[in-house]
Amino acid sequence: MIRILGIDPGSRITGYGVIEVVPGRIAFVTCGVVKTTQQFPFAHRLNEIFDGINEVIQLHSPEVAAVEDVFMASNASSALKLGQARGAAVVAAMQNGLGVYDYSAKKVKRSVVGYGQAEKGQVQHMIRVLLGLSSLPSADAADALAVAVCHAHALFTLPSSL
């Protein structure tokens, strides 16, 4: 069994999701978001992301972290902020001794939905189905769970009926 933390980094909202995987089965553990305080300076918000991910790791003891790669946004400033937010989350994982694995958004969507250009709603729906959730997780939490599921698929050959 392996416990995977999936992270969908964002400078305002960072999604996280934790799953447990054994060959042939994925189980939901938890998911949520780390929201930063918009009126605080950006450096303080990066620390909020670090602290939030650190707390998730302390509470749920994942062995590895899977993190969505930075995509090139149309706005360079947004892409830089996203990269810094991602860095804060990665450092939190590394400081806790987790191995960190990177996945592109296209690879994550292809792994979960079967289509690399899938919409957020499609990812939410498939995560709900794959993990047997009673309701849709928020878009950011679903994206984080999708990153974790993508890593699980990279580790194990899971039946498509999961």
C-alpha positions in Angstrom: 0.0 0.0 0.0 1.2 3.5 -0.8 -0.4 6.8 0.3 -0.1 9.6 -2.4 -0.5 13.3 -1.9 -1.7 15.1 -5.0 -1.1 18.8 -5.3 -2.7 21.3 -7.7 -0.7 24.5 -7.0 -2.1 28.0 -7.2 -1.1 31.3 -5.7 -4.7 31.9 -4.4 -6.0 28.4 -3.9 -3.8 25.2 -3.8 -5.7 22.0 -4.0 -4.7 18.8 -2.2 -5.9 15.3 -2.3 -4.7 12.1 -0.6 -5.4 8.6 -1.8 -4.3 5.1 -0.8 -3.3 2.7 -3.5 -2.8 -1.1 -3.5 -2.5 -2.9 -6.8 -6.0 -2.9 -8.3 -7.6 -0.5 -5.9 -7.6 3.2 -5.1 -9.2 4.6 -1.9 -10.0 8.2 -1.1 -8.5 9.5 2.1 -9.1 13.3 2.1 -9.1 16.4 -0.1 -9.4 20.1 0.3 -7.8 23.4 -0.5 -5.3 25.8 1.1 -6.6 29.3 0.6 -4.2 32.2 0.9 -5.0 35.6 2.4 -5.3 38.0 -0.6 -4.5 41.1 1.3 -1.2 39.7 2.6 2.1 40.2 0.7 2.9 37.5 -1.8 5.8 36.1 0.3 3.4 35.6 3.2 0.9 33.8 0.9 3.7 31.4 -0.1 4.3 30.7 3.5 0.6 29.9 3.9 0.9 27.4 1.1 4.0 25.8 2.7 2.3 25.6 6.1 -1.0 24.3 4.7 0.7 21.5 2.7 3.0 20.7 5.7 -0.1 20.3 7.9 -1.8 18.0 5.4 1.4 15.8 5.3 1.6 15.8 9.1 -2.1 14.7 9.5 -2.3 12.1 6.7 1.3 10.7 6.3 1.6 10.3 2.6 4.8 8.6 1.3 5.0 10.5 -2.0 3.7 13.7 -3.5 2.6 14.2 -7.1 2.5 17.8 -8.3 1.0 19.3 -11.4 3.6 21.1 -13.5 3.4 24.8 -14.3 1.8 25.4 -17.6 2.7 28.5 -19.6 -0.1 31.0 -18.8 -0.9 33.8 -21.2 0.3 36.2 -18.5 4.0 35.9 -17.5 3.5 37.4 -14.1 0.8 34.8 -13.4 3.0 32.0 -14.5 5.8 33.2 -12.2 3.5 33.4 -9.2 2.2 29.9 -10.0 5.7 28.6 -10.2 6.5 30.1 -6.8 3.4 28.6 -5.3 4.3 25.2 -6.7 7.8 25.7 -5.2 6.4 26.3 -1.8 4.3 23.1 -2.0 7.3 21.1 -3.3 9.6 22.3 -0.5 6.9 21.3 2.1 6.9 17.8 0.6 10.7 17.6 0.4 11.1 18.9 4.0 8.9 16.0 5.1 11.0 13.4 3.3 8.5 12.8 0.5 9.5 11.9 -3.0 8.1 14.4 -5.5 6.8 13.5 -9.0 5.8 16.0 -11.6 3.0 15.6 -14.1 1.7 17.9 -16.9 -1.9 18.9 -16.8 -2.4 17.1 -20.2 -1.0 13.8 -18.8 -3.2 14.1 -15.6 -6.4 14.7 -17.7 -5.5 11.9 -20.1 -4.9 9.5 -17.2 -8.2 10.4 -15.4 -10.6 11.4 -18.2 -8.9 9.8 -21.3 -8.6 13.2 -23.0 -5.8 15.7 -22.4 -8.0 18.7 -23.1 -10.7 17.7 -20.7 -12.6 20.5 -18.9 -12.5 20.9 -15.1 -16.1 19.6 -14.8 -15.2 16.4 -16.6 -12.2 15.9 -14.2 -14.5 16.5 -11.2 -17.0 14.0 -12.4 -14.4 11.3 -13.2 -12.7 11.7 -9.8 -16.1 11.4 -8.1 -16.8 8.2 -10.1 -13.3 6.7 -9.7 -13.1 7.3 -6.0 -16.7 6.6 -5.2 -17.4 10.0 -3.7 -20.9 11.0 -2.7 -20.5 14.5 -4.1 -18.3 16.5 -6.4 -15.1 17.8 -4.8 -14.2 21.4 -5.5 -12.4 21.9 -8.8 -9.1 22.5 -7.2 -9.4 19.5 -4.8 -10.5 17.3 -7.8 -7.5 18.4 -9.8 -5.2 17.5 -6.9 -6.9 14.1 -6.6 -6.5 13.6 -10.3 -2.7 14.3 -10.0 -2.6 11.6 -7.3 -4.6 9.2 -9.4 -2.3 9.9 -12.3 0.7 8.9 -10.2 -1.1 5.8 -9.0 -1.6 4.8 -12.7 2.1 5.4 -13.3 2.9 3.0 -10.4 0.4 0.3 -11.0 -1.6 -1.0 -13.9 -5.1 -0.4 -12.5 -8.3 -1.8 -14.1 -10.2 0.8 -16.1 -13.3 0.0 -14.1 -11.9 1.7 -10.9 
